[in-house]
Amino acid sequence: MTLTALALNCTLKTRTAKDPSSTDRMLKLLAAAMEPLGVTTDFLQLADFDIKPGVTSDEGHGDDWPGIRHKILDADILVMGTPIWMGQPSSVCKRALERMDAFLEEKDDKGRMVSYGRVAAVAVVGNEDGAHHVSAELFQALNDVGFTIPANAVTYWVGEAMGSVNFVDLEDIPDVVRSTLDLVARNTVHAARLFKAHPYPGEGG
């Protein structure tokens, strides 16, 4: 069974930024771990888009979110990647979650949110404490708007507090990060296959 994933990179940087993105590196490592399991991953760097503030699926003229929403709902797996800023997910990440709030009202004729049957995983990078807090925020928000969170569905790397080394600068990926990437990939793909074959029941199901 072939599956598709969409990786949303919530770095504050655009793709034209001078410095590379640590979040991008982590997302690509996770995609590489899922590829042998039959998953093709598409990447979006959200800072490249004009995502209007709001909680609907279309906030009008110039809003790039409708196209991103279409890609989210076309994928079997959603991966949210964010850096840690001030102990929090990035503002870009929070904007995307706010826009997915619209899923709460967007249901099929059986009462299921349009996001049902899709699984989500999280990738976090930063140079300060907070990876568990950030993943907890994302897990709750993604679950609220209809995504299923597999077991152990977060991979992260956190450097020394107030340090100058970023994940993207590491010459060697720590073994524990690689083993966690493999675990997240296995569990996420397994859950996605289950839901592809056995969707959630609707009202009266």
Protein Blocks (a to p, Z undefined) as FASTA:
>chain_A
ZZddddddfbfbdfkbmbdcfklmmmmmmmmmmmmnopacddddfklpccdedjbfbebe
hiaklmmmmmmmmpmbdcdddddeehiacfklmmmmmmmmmmmmmccfkopafkgoiacd
dddddjbehklmmmmmmmmmmmmnopacdehiaccddddehiabdfklpmbdcfklmmmm
mmmmmmmmmmmmmmmmmccddehZZ
